Amino acid sequence: LNMASLSAIGFDMDYTLAQYKPETFEALAYRLTTEKLVKVFNYPRDVLELQFHWNYMQRGLTIDKKEGNVLKLDRHKYVKLAYHGFRKLTGVERQQYHTQERTDGFDDPQRYTQIDTLFALAEAYMFIQLVEMKDEAPAGHFFAGKSYAEIYSDIRNSIDLCHRDGSLKRGVASDPGYYIHQDKNLVPLLEDLRVSGKKIFIVTNSLWDYTNIVMNYLIGGKTGAEKSLDWLDYFDVVVTGSAKPRFFQDNQPLFGVEPASGFLHNTDEGNPMVDLDSAEDDLESMEPVPAGKVFQGGTYKIINRMLQTESNSDILYIGDHIYGDILKSKKTLGWRTMLVVPEMEHEIEVLSRNAGVPQQLFQMRRKRDAIEDQLQRMSWKLNSATGKKDASFTEEDRRDLEAQKQALEDQHAVLRDEHSKTMAKFHKEFHPIWGQLLKTGYQNSRFANQIGRFACLYTSHVGNLRYYSPNKSYRGLQDEMPHDYSILQIP
């Protein structure tokens, strides 16, 4: 990705420009959701007593709404770790996902949902808590009449209500600093990008009123009556209420937003509009795009027109949602993409602390593989000699080979146990339940595979771009095949 070739850089707002504090923001969303479940969906008041542990869940997991399970998949979509409520499923129980037809590949939205954004961590944790409550409920209890899928649907609808009735936004607006980190690199970054000649835009699903509150705090530390529209000077276009991912593929009505009042006005889908109060009818004198810089809805085509970009590949879009921000903009439009993964800060810190462990695990696995290969050869030789009744293979030869085989099996059992324990301990350094974010054992996770396929870049914070030139060329690592690893001894 050559940044010098870009003409425009766009940002999502929530969990991209605005890094929320999960211990407060997600806790607020969790509390408001439990209140909706009780007041609107008539859940037992016991639900209000549930406690939220913001760091229990992990992004990249898959919820099986039908069975009430939470799954961690590898890049081949095999289930490597699974929980039902707080109970870890055994290997035998996980086999149900491997013996059934894999035509849906865990992509059937009626049965599965992906925890692919940090916003989803609270609902995922609440789901496993309510699965526990359902499983423990006696016959005739409220939960006994609810399926796992219905419970998840009620949680999802309650969260939507929190957004629609403004309760979540009002909570953040009352004290933005309590819920949002302030990034000292953000304003200098935006200034550097503008000086380098790039046009800067925002495309967010949040509406104008909330966007204005958050951006005032991020750019100028302003809240309440101190808010102004000065932050707009850093951006060429701001699109609110974009309804991503539809923004990247469907035509939607585009409205202009009057920043001072928040009122909407028509734009005729981005075409010039005649001023009916004017006697002028000279179309050549009209602006080629609607006036103003703040809009609601619309489609990616409007961005191209307003910023006058020549090619979709001239645009870099930065967001936190692998599906809503990255996959659709990259796969459908050919935009360049950057995924924000705040968890990488912790992941890299743990990797640095355990720098020698991956190499140790790699060597242990190679040794296991070598011993297994020897054992398989010995077993084949024993079976083959018996079947062919080879006279040259004496009973003494058999006893010697069986003794060697037994010694290797003992050595293998010790090594396998040591390897498994070292691997488990290493993964628990990252997360006590789900392990390393982008790994399942020694395989990349499904989330890691999605990042590799659809994100040109990924980083823990947008502000990290500040440490590099706005015109830097980012280059990927050399790709390797399995035979390269054996020849080059790559760890």
GICORSUL-V817150 format. One record per backbone hydrogen bond with DSSP energy under -1.0 kcal/mol. NH is the residue of the N-H (numbers start at 1). CO is the residue of the C=O. If there is no record, write none. Layout:
# GICORSUL-V817150
nh = {NH;NH}
co = {CO;CO}
This chain:
# GICORSUL-V817150
nh = {3;5;6;7;8;9;10;11;12;15;16;18;21;24;25;28;29;30;31;32;33;34;35;36;37;38;39;40;41;43;47;48;49;50;56;60;62;63;64;65;68;69;70;71;72;74;75;77;80;81;83;84;87;89;94;96;97;98;99;107;111;112;113;115;116;120;121;124;125;126;127;128;129;130;131;132;133;134;135;136;141;145;146;151;152;153;154;155;156;157;158;159;160;161;162;163;164;165;168;170;171;172;173;174;175;178;179;180;181;186;189;190;191;192;193;194;195;196;197;198;199;201;202;203;204;211;212;213;214;215;216;217;218;219;220;221;222;226;227;232;233;234;235;236;237;238;239;240;241;242;246;248;249;250;255;256;257;258;262;265;271;278;285;286;295;296;297;298;300;302;304;305;306;307;309;314;315;316;317;318;319;325;326;327;328;330;331;332;335;336;338;339;340;341;344;345;347;348;349;350;351;352;353;354;357;360;361;362;363;364;365;366;367;368;369;370;371;372;373;374;375;376;377;378;379;380;381;382;383;384;385;386;387;388;390;393;394;398;399;400;401;402;403;404;405;406;407;408;409;410;411;412;413;414;415;416;417;418;419;420;421;422;423;424;425;426;427;428;430;431;435;439;440;443;445;446;449;450;451;452;453;454;455;457;459;464;465;466;467;468;472;474;484;485;486;487;488;489}
co = {472;2;3;314;314;199;316;201;318;18;13;13;179;21;21;24;25;26;27;28;29;30;31;32;33;34;35;36;36;37;44;45;46;47;53;115;71;113;69;111;64;64;83;62;81;78;444;74;72;72;70;87;84;82;90;93;94;95;95;104;108;108;63;61;114;117;118;120;121;122;123;124;125;126;127;128;129;130;131;132;138;142;143;147;148;149;150;151;152;153;154;155;156;157;158;159;160;161;162;166;167;168;169;170;172;175;176;176;19;183;185;186;187;188;189;190;191;192;194;193;7;9;237;11;239;207;208;209;210;211;212;213;214;215;216;217;216;223;224;229;230;231;232;200;200;293;202;295;206;204;243;245;246;246;296;265;294;263;258;256;268;275;282;283;238;255;240;253;247;299;300;301;302;303;304;311;312;8;336;10;338;321;321;322;323;326;327;328;329;315;317;457;319;459;341;342;343;344;345;346;347;348;349;350;354;356;357;358;359;360;361;362;363;364;365;366;367;368;369;370;371;372;373;374;375;376;377;378;379;380;381;382;383;384;385;390;392;394;395;396;397;398;399;400;401;402;403;404;405;406;407;408;409;410;411;412;413;414;415;416;417;418;419;420;421;422;423;424;427;427;431;436;443;440;438;73;445;446;447;448;449;450;451;337;339;461;462;463;464;465;469;1;481;481;482;483;484;485}
